[in-house]
Amino acid sequence: MAKKPTKSKGIIGRDAEGKAVRVARVRSRFFDWRTLGAERLKGRRQELLTYKNHLKELLKHKGKYVVIKGDSIIGIYSDREQALDEVDDRFGDDGALVKQIVAREPIHSLGGAAF
């Protein structure tokens, strides 16, 4: 007979006075860019779709940063600061998407908030 999964009650910790308390457990989840539907994209929708559509080629540069404006890949940079400088120089206040190249994006949640 299979056991029913038990619900976690949190991690026991100590408050400032040393009393035992329960604290929320941080859960890490991921979404996979390769299967993400367009309906979930907000804000820079076109840029995120461009990222998703070019992901196979972009993953050759995994860990680096890509700059995308509309449906154009502007460039790939070794670090985030270089990418942000390029966006500043070329687009000013209009901006562009700066994104680290990954296949699976971590989603961290603490309680009800996801970030």
Biopython code that builds the backbone (N, CA, C, O; Angstrom):
import numpy as np
from Bio.PDB.StructureBuilder import StructureBuilder

atoms = [
    (1, "MET", "N", (0.851, -1.175, 0.000)),
    (1, "MET", "CA", (0.000, 0.000, 0.000)),
    (1, "MET", "C", (0.904, 1.248, 0.000)),
    (1, "MET", "O", (1.822, 1.354, 0.813)),
    (2, "ALA", "N", (0.634, 2.182, -0.913)),
    (2, "ALA", "CA", (1.452, 3.397, -1.033)),
    (2, "ALA", "C", (1.119, 4.381, 0.073)),
    (2, "ALA", "O", (-0.037, 4.524, 0.471)),
    (3, "LYS", "N", (2.146, 5.053, 0.561)),
    (3, "LYS", "CA", (1.948, 6.073, 1.588)),
    (3, "LYS", "C", (1.454, 7.351, 0.955)),
    (3, "LYS", "O", (1.853, 7.699, -0.157)),
    (4, "LYS", "N", (0.585, 8.051, 1.663)),
    (4, "LYS", "CA", (0.140, 9.352, 1.202)),
    (4, "LYS", "C", (1.256, 10.361, 1.434)),
    (4, "LYS", "O", (1.926, 10.322, 2.466)),
    (5, "PRO", "N", (1.459, 11.274, 0.467)),
    (5, "PRO", "CA", (2.492, 12.286, 0.710)),
    (5, "PRO", "C", (2.088, 13.184, 1.865)),
    (5, "PRO", "O", (0.918, 13.541, 2.003)),
    (6, "THR", "N", (3.045, 13.544, 2.686)),
    (6, "THR", "CA", (2.757, 14.423, 3.817)),
    (6, "THR", "C", (3.051, 15.855, 3.422)),
    (6, "THR", "O", (3.961, 16.121, 2.637)),
    (7, "LYS", "N", (2.289, 16.757, 3.961)),
    (7, "LYS", "CA", (2.457, 18.172, 3.687)),
    (7, "LYS", "C", (3.524, 18.730, 4.620)),
    (7, "LYS", "O", (3.483, 18.497, 5.828)),
    (8, "SER", "N", (4.475, 19.464, 4.059)),
    (8, "SER", "CA", (5.539, 20.043, 4.870)),
    (8, "SER", "C", (4.979, 21.147, 5.754)),
    (8, "SER", "O", (4.157, 21.945, 5.304)),
    (9, "LYS", "N", (5.411, 21.199, 6.991)),
    (9, "LYS", "CA", (4.970, 22.238, 7.914)),
    (9, "LYS", "C", (6.027, 23.320, 8.068)),
    (9, "LYS", "O", (5.926, 24.157, 8.965)),
    (10, "GLY", "N", (7.018, 23.318, 7.225)),
    (10, "GLY", "CA", (8.060, 24.331, 7.298)),
    (10, "GLY", "C", (9.262, 23.845, 8.065)),
    (10, "GLY", "O", (9.269, 22.744, 8.615)),
    (11, "ILE", "N", (10.252, 24.659, 8.095)),
    (11, "ILE", "CA", (11.507, 24.344, 8.760)),
    (11, "ILE", "C", (11.471, 24.964, 10.146)),
    (11, "ILE", "O", (11.054, 26.109, 10.318)),
    (12, "ILE", "N", (11.903, 24.209, 11.111)),
    (12, "ILE", "CA", (11.974, 24.761, 12.465)),
    (12, "ILE", "C", (13.204, 25.668, 12.537)),
    (12, "ILE", "O", (14.302, 25.287, 12.130)),
    (13, "GLY", "N", (12.994, 26.861, 13.059)),
    (13, "GLY", "CA", (14.088, 27.806, 13.245)),
    (13, "GLY", "C", (13.989, 28.406, 14.634)),
    (13, "GLY", "O", (13.180, 27.955, 15.445)),
    (14, "ARG", "N", (14.784, 29.396, 14.915)),
    (14, "ARG", "CA", (14.764, 30.078, 16.213)),
    (14, "ARG", "C", (14.599, 31.569, 15.983)),
    (14, "ARG", "O", (15.215, 32.141, 15.084)),
    (15, "ASP", "N", (13.758, 32.199, 16.808)),
    (15, "ASP", "CA", (13.608, 33.646, 16.712)),
    (15, "ASP", "C", (14.706, 34.325, 17.523)),
    (15, "ASP", "O", (15.592, 33.654, 18.053)),
    (16, "ALA", "N", (14.652, 35.660, 17.624)),
    (16, "ALA", "CA", (15.691, 36.431, 18.312)),
    (16, "ALA", "C", (15.818, 36.057, 19.789)),
    (16, "ALA", "O", (16.881, 36.213, 20.391)),
    (17, "GLU", "N", (14.722, 35.563, 20.363)),
    (17, "GLU", "CA", (14.752, 35.169, 21.784)),
    (17, "GLU", "C", (15.086, 33.700, 21.967)),
    (17, "GLU", "O", (15.122, 33.212, 23.096)),
    (18, "GLY", "N", (15.332, 32.984, 20.874)),
    (18, "GLY", "CA", (15.696, 31.575, 20.967)),
    (18, "GLY", "C", (14.524, 30.623, 20.960)),
    (18, "GLY", "O", (14.716, 29.415, 21.100)),
    (19, "LYS", "N", (13.288, 31.139, 20.799)),
    (19, "LYS", "CA", (12.112, 30.272, 20.764)),
    (19, "LYS", "C", (12.005, 29.585, 19.403)),
    (19, "LYS", "O", (12.332, 30.172, 18.372)),
    (20, "ALA", "N", (11.538, 28.321, 19.416)),
    (20, "ALA", "CA", (11.349, 27.579, 18.174)),
    (20, "ALA", "C", (10.196, 28.196, 17.381)),
    (20, "ALA", "O", (9.133, 28.488, 17.930)),
    (21, "VAL", "N", (10.423, 28.387, 16.092)),
    (21, "VAL", "CA", (9.392, 28.927, 15.201)),
    (21, "VAL", "C", (9.418, 28.147, 13.888)),
    (21, "VAL", "O", (10.418, 27.524, 13.531)),
    (22, "ARG", "N", (8.311, 28.199, 13.195)),
    (22, "ARG", "CA", (8.247, 27.597, 11.858)),
    (22, "ARG", "C", (8.444, 28.717, 10.841)),
    (22, "ARG", "O", (7.853, 29.790, 10.958)),
    (23, "VAL", "N", (9.265, 28.455, 9.866)),
    (23, "VAL", "CA", (9.495, 29.437, 8.811)),
    (23, "VAL", "C", (9.129, 28.809, 7.468)),
    (23, "VAL", "O", (9.178, 27.590, 7.301)),
    (24, "ALA", "N", (8.763, 29.663, 6.523)),
    (24, "ALA", "CA", (8.362, 29.174, 5.202)),
    (24, "ALA", "C", (9.541, 28.513, 4.502)),
    (24, "ALA", "O", (10.682, 28.960, 4.615)),
    (25, "ARG", "N", (9.250, 27.468, 3.797)),
    (25, "ARG", "CA", (10.261, 26.761, 3.015)),
    (25, "ARG", "C", (10.340, 27.416, 1.637)),
    (25, "ARG", "O", (9.316, 27.648, 0.994)),
    (26, "VAL", "N", (11.539, 27.708, 1.194)),
    (26, "VAL", "CA", (11.732, 28.285, -0.139)),
    (26, "VAL", "C", (11.737, 27.146, -1.143)),
    (26, "VAL", "O", (12.500, 26.189, -1.012)),
    (27, "ARG", "N", (10.875, 27.259, -2.149)),
    (27, "ARG", "CA", (10.812, 26.227, -3.179)),
    (27, "ARG", "C", (11.387, 26.786, -4.471)),
    (27, "ARG", "O", (11.093, 27.919, -4.852)),
    (28, "SER", "N", (12.196, 25.998, -5.134)),
    (28, "SER", "CA", (12.724, 26.391, -6.433)),
    (28, "SER", "C", (12.003, 25.585, -7.496)),
    (28, "SER", "O", (11.880, 24.364, -7.400)),
    (29, "ARG", "N", (11.541, 26.275, -8.490)),
    (29, "ARG", "CA", (10.906, 25.637, -9.636)),
    (29, "ARG", "C", (11.571, 26.196, -10.878)),
    (29, "ARG", "O", (12.315, 27.174, -10.809)),
    (30, "PHE", "N", (11.304, 25.580, -12.000)),
    (30, "PHE", "CA", (11.851, 26.042, -13.258)),
    (30, "PHE", "C", (10.748, 26.051, -14.300)),
    (30, "PHE", "O", (9.788, 25.287, -14.208)),
    (31, "PHE", "N", (10.889, 26.920, -15.294)),
    (31, "PHE", "CA", (10.104, 26.727, -16.502)),
    (31, "PHE", "C", (11.091, 26.590, -17.639)),
    (31, "PHE", "O", (12.182, 27.160, -17.623)),
    (32, "ASP", "N", (10.685, 25.833, -18.606)),
    (32, "ASP", "CA", (11.547, 25.509, -19.726)),
    (32, "ASP", "C", (11.200, 26.419, -20.890)),
    (32, "ASP", "O", (10.075, 26.396, -21.390)),
    (33, "TRP", "N", (12.165, 27.221, -21.324)),
    (33, "TRP", "CA", (11.932, 28.160, -22.425)),
    (33, "TRP", "C", (11.491, 27.435, -23.691)),
    (33, "TRP", "O", (10.761, 27.999, -24.507)),
    (34, "ARG", "N", (11.929, 26.189, -23.860)),
    (34, "ARG", "CA", (11.608, 25.458, -25.088)),
    (34, "ARG", "C", (10.132, 25.103, -25.182)),
    (34, "ARG", "O", (9.634, 24.833, -26.275)),
    (35, "THR", "N", (9.419, 25.100, -24.050)),
    (35, "THR", "CA", (7.998, 24.728, -24.062)),
    (35, "THR", "C", (7.088, 25.852, -23.596)),
    (35, "THR", "O", (5.883, 25.648, -23.448)),
    (36, "LEU", "N", (7.642, 27.034, -23.364)),
    (36, "LEU", "CA", (6.853, 28.166, -22.864)),
    (36, "LEU", "C", (5.898, 28.677, -23.933)),
    (36, "LEU", "O", (6.313, 28.922, -25.065)),
    (37, "GLY", "N", (4.622, 28.841, -23.588)),
    (37, "GLY", "CA", (3.628, 29.365, -24.518)),
    (37, "GLY", "C", (3.643, 30.883, -24.575)),
    (37, "GLY", "O", (3.904, 31.541, -23.567)),
    (38, "ALA", "N", (3.368, 31.438, -25.733)),
    (38, "ALA", "CA", (3.407, 32.889, -25.940)),
    (38, "ALA", "C", (2.431, 33.632, -25.038)),
    (38, "ALA", "O", (2.664, 34.796, -24.713)),
    (39, "GLU", "N", (1.353, 32.992, -24.632)),
    (39, "GLU", "CA", (0.341, 33.651, -23.802)),
    (39, "GLU", "C", (0.872, 34.019, -22.415)),
    (39, "GLU", "O", (0.276, 34.854, -21.735)),
    (40, "ARG", "N", (1.969, 33.418, -21.989)),
    (40, "ARG", "CA", (2.525, 33.712, -20.659)),
    (40, "ARG", "C", (3.509, 34.881, -20.671)),
    (40, "ARG", "O", (3.972, 35.316, -19.617)),
    (41, "LEU", "N", (3.822, 35.379, -21.841)),
    (41, "LEU", "CA", (4.812, 36.442, -21.945)),
    (41, "LEU", "C", (4.143, 37.803, -21.799)),
    (41, "LEU", "O", (3.109, 38.065, -22.414)),
    (42, "LYS", "N", (4.743, 38.671, -20.977)),
    (42, "LYS", "CA", (4.220, 40.015, -20.762)),
    (42, "LYS", "C", (5.351, 41.014, -20.922)),
    (42, "LYS", "O", (6.518, 40.624, -20.952)),
    (43, "GLY", "N", (5.033, 42.272, -21.023)),
    (43, "GLY", "CA", (6.070, 43.298, -21.110)),
    (43, "GLY", "C", (6.750, 43.293, -22.461)),
    (43, "GLY", "O", (6.166, 43.753, -23.442)),
    (44, "ARG", "N", (7.944, 42.795, -22.538)),
    (44, "ARG", "CA", (8.719, 42.748, -23.781)),
    (44, "ARG", "C", (8.399, 41.461, -24.532)),
    (44, "ARG", "O", (9.275, 40.633, -24.783)),
    (45, "ARG", "N", (7.150, 41.313, -24.877)),
    (45, "ARG", "CA", (6.648, 40.099, -25.518)),
    (45, "ARG", "C", (7.421, 39.729, -26.781)),
    (45, "ARG", "O", (7.847, 38.583, -26.929)),
    (46, "GLN", "N", (7.606, 40.679, -27.687)),
    (46, "GLN", "CA", (8.292, 40.381, -28.951)),
    (46, "GLN", "C", (9.719, 39.908, -28.700)),
    (46, "GLN", "O", (10.178, 38.949, -29.322)),
    (47, "GLU", "N", (10.421, 40.580, -27.788)),
    (47, "GLU", "CA", (11.794, 40.208, -27.487)),
    (47, "GLU", "C", (11.874, 38.813, -26.864)),
    (47, "GLU", "O", (12.764, 38.031, -27.196)),
    (48, "LEU", "N", (10.944, 38.508, -25.963)),
    (48, "LEU", "CA", (10.936, 37.188, -25.329)),
    (48, "LEU", "C", (10.595, 36.085, -26.331)),
    (48, "LEU", "O", (11.132, 34.980, -26.251)),
    (49, "LEU", "N", (9.701, 36.388, -27.271)),
    (49, "LEU", "CA", (9.403, 35.416, -28.332)),
    (49, "LEU", "C", (10.621, 35.208, -29.221)),
    (49, "LEU", "O", (10.905, 34.085, -29.635)),
    (50, "THR", "N", (11.339, 36.284, -29.514)),
    (50, "THR", "CA", (12.560, 36.171, -30.313)),
    (50, "THR", "C", (13.572, 35.291, -29.586)),
    (50, "THR", "O", (14.204, 34.429, -30.197)),
    (51, "TYR", "N", (13.725, 35.509, -28.280)),
    (51, "TYR", "CA", (14.615, 34.676, -27.467)),
    (51, "TYR", "C", (14.216, 33.207, -27.575)),
    (51, "TYR", "O", (15.051, 32.343, -27.845)),
    (52, "LYS", "N", (12.945, 32.940, -27.362)),
    (52, "LYS", "CA", (12.454, 31.562, -27.416)),
    (52, "LYS", "C", (12.674, 30.951, -28.797)),
    (52, "LYS", "O", (13.104, 29.802, -28.907)),
    (53, "ASN", "N", (12.382, 31.713, -29.850)),
    (53, "ASN", "CA", (12.490, 31.190, -31.215)),
    (53, "ASN", "C", (13.934, 30.948, -31.647)),
    (53, "ASN", "O", (14.173, 30.131, -32.535)),
    (54, "HIS", "N", (14.898, 31.633, -31.043)),
    (54, "HIS", "CA", (16.307, 31.477, -31.400)),
    (54, "HIS", "C", (17.101, 30.715, -30.332)),
    (54, "HIS", "O", (18.331, 30.689, -30.360)),
    (55, "LEU", "N", (16.386, 30.105, -29.402)),
    (55, "LEU", "CA", (17.039, 29.496, -28.253)),
    (55, "LEU", "C", (18.064, 28.431, -28.634)),
    (55, "LEU", "O", (19.117, 28.338, -28.002)),
    (56, "LYS", "N", (17.780, 27.644, -29.636)),
    (56, "LYS", "CA", (18.715, 26.571, -30.024)),
    (56, "LYS", "C", (20.082, 27.161, -30.384)),
    (56, "LYS", "O", (21.115, 26.645, -29.956)),
    (57, "GLU", "N", (20.085, 28.240, -31.168)),
    (57, "GLU", "CA", (21.350, 28.877, -31.541)),
    (57, "GLU", "C", (21.964, 29.608, -30.342)),
    (57, "GLU", "O", (23.179, 29.579, -30.145)),
    (58, "LEU", "N", (21.111, 30.266, -29.543)),
    (58, "LEU", "CA", (21.599, 31.024, -28.399)),
    (58, "LEU", "C", (22.261, 30.130, -27.355)),
    (58, "LEU", "O", (23.218, 30.548, -26.702)),
    (59, "LEU", "N", (21.766, 28.910, -27.191)),
    (59, "LEU", "CA", (22.318, 28.008, -26.176)),
    (59, "LEU", "C", (23.767, 27.621, -26.449)),
    (59, "LEU", "O", (24.434, 27.078, -25.568)),
    (60, "LYS", "N", (24.263, 27.890, -27.649)),
    (60, "LYS", "CA", (25.685, 27.690, -27.935)),
    (60, "LYS", "C", (26.523, 28.682, -27.115)),
    (60, "LYS", "O", (27.732, 28.508, -26.963)),
    (61, "HIS", "N", (25.868, 29.718, -26.592)),
    (61, "HIS", "CA", (26.516, 30.762, -25.799)),
    (61, "HIS", "C", (25.959, 30.777, -24.368)),
    (61, "HIS", "O", (25.924, 31.822, -23.718)),
    (62, "LYS", "N", (25.531, 29.622, -23.894)),
    (62, "LYS", "CA", (24.907, 29.496, -22.575)),
    (62, "LYS", "C", (25.741, 30.193, -21.492)),
    (62, "LYS", "O", (26.960, 30.034, -21.429)),
    (63, "GLY", "N", (25.052, 30.968, -20.643)),
    (63, "GLY", "CA", (25.704, 31.673, -19.548)),
    (63, "GLY", "C", (26.069, 33.104, -19.899)),
    (63, "GLY", "O", (26.266, 33.928, -19.006)),
    (64, "LYS", "N", (26.164, 33.412, -21.195)),
    (64, "LYS", "CA", (26.454, 34.783, -21.617)),
    (64, "LYS", "C", (25.140, 35.562, -21.663)),
    (64, "LYS", "O", (24.086, 35.024, -21.326)),
    (65, "TYR", "N", (25.204, 36.827, -22.080)),
    (65, "TYR", "CA", (24.035, 37.702, -22.106)),
    (65, "TYR", "C", (23.726, 38.128, -23.536)),
    (65, "TYR", "O", (24.621, 38.481, -24.303)),
    (66, "VAL", "N", (22.454, 38.087, -23.875)),
    (66, "VAL", "CA", (22.013, 38.497, -25.201)),
    (66, "VAL", "C", (21.223, 39.796, -25.079)),
    (66, "VAL", "O", (20.507, 40.016, -24.102)),
    (67, "VAL", "N", (21.367, 40.654, -26.096)),
    (67, "VAL", "CA", (20.558, 41.869, -26.197)),
    (67, "VAL", "C", (19.631, 41.674, -27.389)),
    (67, "VAL", "O", (20.073, 41.375, -28.498)),
    (68, "ILE", "N", (18.333, 41.851, -27.139)),
    (68, "ILE", "CA", (17.325, 41.677, -28.178)),
    (68, "ILE", "C", (16.444, 42.910, -28.219)),
    (68, "ILE", "O", (15.984, 43.391, -27.183)),
    (69, "LYS", "N", (16.208, 43.423, -29.426)),
    (69, "LYS", "CA", (15.299, 44.556, -29.640)),
    (69, "LYS", "C", (14.302, 44.123, -30.702)),
    (69, "LYS", "O", (14.674, 43.852, -31.843)),
    (70, "GLY", "N", (13.026, 44.060, -30.317)),
    (70, "GLY", "CA", (12.000, 43.595, -31.257)),
    (70, "GLY", "C", (12.286, 42.159, -31.655)),
    (70, "GLY", "O", (12.382, 41.276, -30.803)),
    (71, "ASP", "N", (12.425, 41.929, -32.972)),
    (71, "ASP", "CA", (12.739, 40.573, -33.424)),
    (71, "ASP", "C", (14.196, 40.437, -33.878)),
    (71, "ASP", "O", (14.541, 39.514, -34.615)),
    (72, "SER", "N", (15.049, 41.373, -33.427)),
    (72, "SER", "CA", (16.462, 41.345, -33.809)),
    (72, "SER", "C", (17.366, 41.043, -32.609)),
    (72, "SER", "O", (17.217, 41.618, -31.531)),
    (73, "ILE", "N", (18.301, 40.127, -32.834)),
    (73, "ILE", "CA", (19.333, 39.870, -31.834)),
    (73, "ILE", "C", (20.452, 40.867, -32.116)),
    (73, "ILE", "O", (21.090, 40.823, -33.168)),
    (74, "ILE", "N", (20.678, 41.757, -31.167)),
    (74, "ILE", "CA", (21.654, 42.828, -31.332)),
    (74, "ILE", "C", (23.070, 42.313, -31.097)),
    (74, "ILE", "O", (23.990, 42.676, -31.831)),
    (75, "GLY", "N", (23.252, 41.478, -30.089)),
    (75, "GLY", "CA", (24.576, 40.941, -29.811)),
    (75, "GLY", "C", (24.590, 40.041, -28.600)),
    (75, "GLY", "O", (23.623, 39.976, -27.840)),
    (76, "ILE", "N", (25.707, 39.342, -28.429)),
    (76, "ILE", "CA", (25.915, 38.455, -27.288)),
    (76, "ILE", "C", (27.163, 38.952, -26.568)),
    (76, "ILE", "O", (28.181, 39.242, -27.196)),
    (77, "TYR", "N", (27.072, 39.046, -25.242)),
    (77, "TYR", "CA", (28.121, 39.667, -24.433)),
    (77, "TYR", "C", (28.540, 38.747, -23.295)),
    (77, "TYR", "O", (27.744, 37.960, -22.783)),
    (78, "SER", "N", (29.793, 38.862, -22.915)),
    (78, "SER", "CA", (30.342, 38.008, -21.853)),
    (78, "SER", "C", (29.753, 38.307, -20.482)),
    (78, "SER", "O", (29.580, 37.407, -19.661)),
    (79, "ASP", "N", (29.444, 39.590, -20.241)),
    (79, "ASP", "CA", (28.864, 39.916, -18.936)),
    (79, "ASP", "C", (27.712, 40.909, -19.088)),
    (79, "ASP", "O", (27.564, 41.582, -20.107)),
    (80, "ARG", "N", (26.922, 40.967, -18.050)),
    (80, "ARG", "CA", (25.698, 41.770, -18.044)),
    (80, "ARG", "C", (25.995, 43.259, -18.224)),
    (80, "ARG", "O", (25.266, 43.953, -18.933)),
    (81, "GLU", "N", (27.052, 43.749, -17.592)),
    (81, "GLU", "CA", (27.399, 45.173, -17.678)),
    (81, "GLU", "C", (27.677, 45.597, -19.118)),
    (81, "GLU", "O", (27.238, 46.663, -19.549)),
    (82, "GLN", "N", (28.409, 44.761, -19.866)),
    (82, "GLN", "CA", (28.675, 45.064, -21.277)),
    (82, "GLN", "C", (27.365, 45.158, -22.058)),
    (82, "GLN", "O", (27.183, 46.056, -22.880)),
    (83, "ALA", "N", (26.467, 44.230, -21.794)),
    (83, "ALA", "CA", (25.180, 44.208, -22.491)),
    (83, "ALA", "C", (24.360, 45.450, -22.144)),
    (83, "ALA", "O", (23.764, 46.064, -23.029)),
    (84, "LEU", "N", (24.328, 45.818, -20.878)),
    (84, "LEU", "CA", (23.577, 47.007, -20.458)),
    (84, "LEU", "C", (24.167, 48.279, -21.060)),
    (84, "LEU", "O", (23.423, 49.181, -21.445)),
    (85, "ASP", "N", (25.502, 48.360, -21.146)),
    (85, "ASP", "CA", (26.151, 49.516, -21.774)),
    (85, "ASP", "C", (25.748, 49.633, -23.239)),
    (85, "ASP", "O", (25.495, 50.732, -23.734)),
    (86, "GLU", "N", (25.688, 48.495, -23.930)),
    (86, "GLU", "CA", (25.290, 48.494, -25.346)),
    (86, "GLU", "C", (23.854, 48.998, -25.505)),
    (86, "GLU", "O", (23.569, 49.789, -26.404)),
    (87, "VAL", "N", (22.963, 48.548, -24.642)),
    (87, "VAL", "CA", (21.571, 49.000, -24.685)),
    (87, "VAL", "C", (21.506, 50.502, -24.446)),
    (87, "VAL", "O", (20.807, 51.217, -25.165)),
    (88, "ASP", "N", (22.223, 50.978, -23.451)),
    (88, "ASP", "CA", (22.267, 52.409, -23.149)),
    (88, "ASP", "C", (22.751, 53.224, -24.343)),
    (88, "ASP", "O", (22.139, 54.227, -24.710)),
    (89, "ASP", "N", (23.856, 52.784, -24.945)),
    (89, "ASP", "CA", (24.446, 53.499, -26.075)),
    (89, "ASP", "C", (23.544, 53.510, -27.300)),
    (89, "ASP", "O", (23.408, 54.536, -27.965)),
    (90, "ARG", "N", (22.930, 52.373, -27.598)),
    (90, "ARG", "CA", (22.155, 52.261, -28.837)),
    (90, "ARG", "C", (20.698, 52.684, -28.716)),
    (90, "ARG", "O", (20.131, 53.225, -29.665)),
    (91, "PHE", "N", (20.085, 52.445, -27.557)),
    (91, "PHE", "CA", (18.636, 52.635, -27.458)),
    (91, "PHE", "C", (18.206, 53.649, -26.412)),
    (91, "PHE", "O", (17.042, 54.050, -26.396)),
    (92, "GLY", "N", (19.104, 54.073, -25.544)),
    (92, "GLY", "CA", (18.780, 55.067, -24.532)),
    (92, "GLY", "C", (17.584, 54.669, -23.691)),
    (92, "GLY", "O", (17.505, 53.541, -23.203)),
    (93, "ASP", "N", (16.647, 55.601, -23.523)),
    (93, "ASP", "CA", (15.472, 55.364, -22.689)),
    (93, "ASP", "C", (14.503, 54.333, -23.268)),
    (93, "ASP", "O", (13.681, 53.776, -22.541)),
    (94, "ASP", "N", (14.598, 54.081, -24.572)),
    (94, "ASP", "CA", (13.704, 53.106, -25.209)),
    (94, "ASP", "C", (14.018, 51.690, -24.741)),
    (94, "ASP", "O", (13.120, 50.851, -24.664)),
    (95, "GLY", "N", (15.281, 51.415, -24.429)),
    (95, "GLY", "CA", (15.674, 50.132, -23.863)),
    (95, "GLY", "C", (15.570, 48.959, -24.820)),
    (95, "GLY", "O", (15.160, 49.101, -25.972)),
    (96, "ALA", "N", (15.948, 47.805, -24.315)),
    (96, "ALA", "CA", (15.895, 46.534, -25.031)),
    (96, "ALA", "C", (15.997, 45.435, -23.975)),
    (96, "ALA", "O", (16.284, 45.707, -22.809)),
    (97, "LEU", "N", (15.763, 44.222, -24.384)),
    (97, "LEU", "CA", (15.857, 43.088, -23.465)),
    (97, "LEU", "C", (17.311, 42.660, -23.293)),
    (97, "LEU", "O", (18.014, 42.433, -24.277)),
    (98, "VAL", "N", (17.760, 42.552, -22.051)),
    (98, "VAL", "CA", (19.059, 41.970, -21.713)),
    (98, "VAL", "C", (18.740, 40.711, -20.921)),
    (98, "VAL", "O", (18.092, 40.770, -19.876)),
    (99, "LYS", "N", (19.201, 39.568, -21.426)),
    (99, "LYS", "CA", (18.800, 38.285, -20.848)),
    (99, "LYS", "C", (19.986, 37.337, -20.808)),
    (99, "LYS", "O", (20.693, 37.174, -21.802)),
    (100, "GLN", "N", (20.205, 36.709, -19.652)),
    (100, "GLN", "CA", (21.217, 35.655, -19.597)),
    (100, "GLN", "C", (20.679, 34.454, -20.365)),
    (100, "GLN", "O", (19.497, 34.123, -20.270)),
    (101, "ILE", "N", (21.540, 33.818, -21.112)),
    (101, "ILE", "CA", (21.120, 32.706, -21.967)),
    (101, "ILE", "C", (21.083, 31.419, -21.145)),
    (101, "ILE", "O", (22.113, 30.912, -20.702)),
    (102, "VAL", "N", (19.865, 30.907, -20.954)),
    (102, "VAL", "CA", (19.617, 29.649, -20.240)),
    (102, "VAL", "C", (18.446, 28.941, -20.900)),
    (102, "VAL", "O", (17.596, 29.578, -21.523)),
    (103, "ALA", "N", (18.405, 27.628, -20.762)),
    (103, "ALA", "CA", (17.276, 26.857, -21.297)),
    (103, "ALA", "C", (16.140, 26.779, -20.291)),
    (103, "ALA", "O", (14.964, 26.836, -20.650)),
    (104, "ARG", "N", (16.517, 26.647, -19.016)),
    (104, "ARG", "CA", (15.524, 26.536, -17.945)),
    (104, "ARG", "C", (15.718, 27.701, -17.002)),
    (104, "ARG", "O", (16.814, 27.930, -16.492)),
    (105, "GLU", "N", (14.642, 28.436, -16.776)),
    (105, "GLU", "CA", (14.665, 29.639, -15.948)),
    (105, "GLU", "C", (14.218, 29.298, -14.534)),
    (105, "GLU", "O", (13.135, 28.739, -14.363)),
    (106, "PRO", "N", (15.013, 29.614, -13.515)),
    (106, "PRO", "CA", (14.566, 29.327, -12.147)),
    (106, "PRO", "C", (13.449, 30.269, -11.708)),
    (106, "PRO", "O", (13.460, 31.458, -12.026)),
    (107, "ILE", "N", (12.503, 29.726, -10.986)),
    (107, "ILE", "CA", (11.440, 30.510, -10.362)),
    (107, "ILE", "C", (11.557, 30.232, -8.871)),
    (107, "ILE", "O", (11.413, 29.088, -8.439)),
    (108, "HIS", "N", (11.813, 31.253, -8.095)),
    (108, "HIS", "CA", (11.949, 31.078, -6.655)),
    (108, "HIS", "C", (10.714, 31.656, -5.979)),
    (108, "HIS", "O", (10.258, 32.744, -6.332)),
    (109, "SER", "N", (10.180, 30.936, -5.015)),
    (109, "SER", "CA", (9.026, 31.453, -4.306)),
    (109, "SER", "C", (9.268, 31.350, -2.798)),
    (109, "SER", "O", (9.897, 30.411, -2.310)),
    (110, "LEU", "N", (8.764, 32.316, -2.101)),
    (110, "LEU", "CA", (8.822, 32.332, -0.646)),
    (110, "LEU", "C", (7.413, 32.696, -0.204)),
    (110, "LEU", "O", (6.965, 33.825, -0.407)),
    (111, "GLY", "N", (6.727, 31.754, 0.392)),
    (111, "GLY", "CA", (5.314, 31.969, 0.699)),
    (111, "GLY", "C", (4.535, 32.035, -0.604)),
    (111, "GLY", "O", (4.633, 31.127, -1.429)),
    (112, "GLY", "N", (3.765, 33.097, -0.799)),
    (112, "GLY", "CA", (2.953, 33.226, -2.013)),
    (112, "GLY", "C", (3.617, 34.053, -3.100)),
    (112, "GLY", "O", (3.087, 34.144, -4.207)),
    (113, "ALA", "N", (4.764, 34.659, -2.813)),
    (113, "ALA", "CA", (5.417, 35.522, -3.800)),
    (113, "ALA", "C", (6.406, 34.714, -4.621)),
    (113, "ALA", "O", (7.173, 33.920, -4.076)),
    (114, "ALA", "N", (6.389, 34.919, -5.935)),
    (114, "ALA", "CA", (7.351, 34.265, -6.832)),
    (114, "ALA", "C", (8.273, 35.309, -7.403)),
    (114, "ALA", "O", (7.836, 36.396, -7.783)),
    (115, "PHE", "N", (9.555, 34.982, -7.464)),
    (115, "PHE", "CA", (10.526, 35.891, -8.050)),
    (115, "PHE", "C", (11.664, 35.136, -8.667)),
    (115, "PHE", "O", (12.585, 35.744, -9.213)),
]
sb = StructureBuilder()
sb.init_structure("model")
sb.init_model(0)
sb.init_chain("A")
sb.init_seg("    ")
for serial, (resi, resn, name, xyz) in enumerate(atoms, 1):
    if name == "N":
        sb.init_residue(resn, " ", resi, " ")
    sb.init_atom(name, np.array(xyz, "f"), 0.0, 1.0, " ", f" {name:<3s}", serial, name[0])
structure = sb.get_structure()
